[in-house]
Structures are given as structure tokens and as C-alpha cells.
Amino acid sequence: MTELIRNKGAMEKLREELRKSQIDESAACRLPYLNAIVKETLRLHPPGPLLLPHRASESCEVMGYTVPEGAQIVVNVWAISRDPTVWEDDPTSFKPERFIGSEVDFRGQDFELLPFGAGRRMCPGVPLATRQIPLVLAALVRNFDWCLPDGEDPAEMDMSEKFGITLQKEQPLLLVPNGSSL
């Protein structure tokens, strides 16, 4: 919601897509812009910024560095999601359009987008999240117009993040619903 409040163009495109569709669990997965927004949000703000440590099963060389057998390896998902060699077009900006027509997904096969991890240690909540996040977001956007309290400017919102086991906004989002949007 924070990214949508800050990006009115994206909010309007999403509302237009939602106006044309019945929103239920099966329909939400077939809405390309809604799903692009979810992917872009999870790319910029992964719920778990660091994947739990893994151990190297054998010595190997990665990008010129020797990783000894038994070394603990921590994957920085937050940094991968902002890597300009992977996300060439302004990697720190919210641009859901980068996922329109893209096969990149967050189910653990595309290593440039790993908000829930990959492999056997992948978050067990992924099936629930992939169904509920788009559905909840669609309901919030479809049923209400949203604004910041006291007429605050969305461009001035504090976007700093608090790192921990999970990633959170330093200053929680506070929105006011303003009746129906459709």
C-alpha cells in the first residue's frame, strides 16, 4: 500500500484493472498488473531480507572467491533485489511494469527474485501468500480511496526500513479510508 500511495499512476492502473474484473481467489491470479505490483513490492521489500545461513557442502570457487567446506553462507535477498546488473532499469524505483510479460516469479526458481527463499528451506507459507496477498490488496484498493492523515504529501513519506529477521518500515504506514473507490 505504501508504494501505491506514493505512485498514483500505479494505483490508477490497478484500479482500472480491478474495475474490469470480478475479484475472487481464482480471478486475482489472472490479473497481470495486480500480480506485477505484488512481485515488484516483494522485490523491493522482501519479508525476509537475509536467508537463513546455509553450509557449503564442499569447497568451491564463486566469482573468484574460495568458499571452504563447512562455511556458513548467508544470502542477502535485499541486495540481490536492488542489484543494477540484474535489475538494469532503475533498480531502487517501484516499477511494476518490469514484470508485465515477464516469466520471473518468486517461487524459488528465479534467483533474482527470492523473497521467500528457494529449495527445501523455502518459506512454507508461499502457497498461502500467493493467494492472499493479491486478494487482500485488490479488496483494499477496490473498496476504498486511501489518503494520508492531515493531507500529508506521499512523496515525503519516510521509506526507511528496519532490518531484523523480517523487514519492516521504520515508521509504520498510517492511512485513512475515504469511502468507495469504484
N, C-alpha and C positions, 0 to 999 in steps of 0.2 A: 504494500500500500504506500510506503514511503516513496518508492521510486515512481509510482504512478502519480502521486500528488505533485512530485517535483517535475514530472514530464507530462504536461497537459495533452500534448499531441498523442502520446501513447494511450492515455486514459480515453481520449475521444475515439481512437481507432478501436480500442477494446469495447467501448460502449456500442459502437456501430456493429461490430461483430455479434455482440450479445443481443442487440435488438432483433437481429435476423434469425435467432436460434431459440429453440426451447432448451432450457438448461436443466439437465439431469446428468447422472453419472456417466451414461453412455455418450451423451452429446458433448460433454465437456472435453473428452479426449479427442474429439474430431474438430475442435476449433483451433485453427493454426495460430492465430495471433495470441489467444489466451495461453496456449502452450509455449509459444515463443517468449512471452512475458515471464512465465514460470521458470523456464530454462535460464533466461538472462538474469533473473533475480537470484537463482541458485548459483549461477556462475559468479556474480559479484559478491554475494553474501552467503557463502556456504555455511550450513548449520554447524558443521564440524570443520574448523579451518585446518586442523592437523589430523592426519590419520594416525591411529594408534601405532606405536612402534612395532616394526617387524624385525626379524633377524635374518641376516644374509645366510643362506644355507651353505654357500661355498664362496671362496674368494672370487672376485670378478673385477673387471675394469669398466667404469661408467664415465663416459666423457673425459677420459684421461686421468681419472682418479681411481685408485685401487681401493676397493671395499673389501676388508678382510672378512673371512668366515666368522660368523657369530656377531658381527657388528649390528648394533641397533640402527634401524633406518626409520626416519620419520618423514612422511610425505607432506609437504606444505601445499595443500589444496588451494589456499587463499592466494599464494604467489603464482601457482600454475594458472589460475583463473585470470590473472592480470598480466601474464607473460606476453610482451609485444611480439615475440617471434611466433606465438601461436595465435593470438588474437590481434592481428595486424591493425585493424581499423579502430583506433582509439580504445584500447583495452579497458580503461577505467570508466568509460561512459556507458550509461544504460541505453542499449540499442537492441531492442527485441528483434528487429528486422534481420539481424545477423543469423537468426535461427529459422527464418522463413525459407522453406525449401531445403533445409539442411537435415541431414540424417544424424547429426551429432545428438546424442542422448545421454542422460545421466544414470543409466542403469549399469554402469561399470565396464562397458566395452570401449568407450571413447575416453582415452586417458587425459584429454584436455579439459574434461568436464566430469569431476568426481566428487560432487557434494556429499554423496552418501557412501563413498569408498568403492571398492571393487572386490571381486572374488569372494572367497568363502567368509571373509570378515566384513562384507558389505552390510550396511545397516539393515536389520530385519524389517524395519518399518517402511521400506521403499514401496511395496505394493499399496499400502495404506496412503502414504504421502502422495503417490502419483495419481490417486483417485480423489483424495480430499482437498489438496491444495488448490487445484484448478476450480473445483466445485465451490469451495468457500470464497475464493477470490471473485469468481463470477457472481455469486449471490451478493457479496458486499458492493460490488461495482454496479450491478444491475439494479439493485433495490434502493440505493441511496446516492445522493450527491454528498460529497465529503469536502470539508474545509478545515483549515487550521483555526484554532481558537483565537479570538481577538484580532482577526484579519491579518495574521502573520503572513509574511511572504514565504512561499515554499522554497524559493531559491536560497533563502537564508537559513534553512533548517540545518541543524548540526547532524552531519552524517558520520561522525567519528564512531568507531566500533570498539567494543570491549572484548578483548580476546580471553578465552578460557577454554574449557572443554568444548563449550559451544560458543558461537559467535553471536553477540548481541549488540544492539545500538547502545552507545554510551548514554544518550538521552532518549528514553522511550518515546515512541510516536503517540501523539495525542491528537485525535481527530474528532470533529463534530459532524454527525449526520444531519443533512438538510433535506429531509423528505425524499421523495422518489426521484430517481434519475431518468426513468423511462416513461 
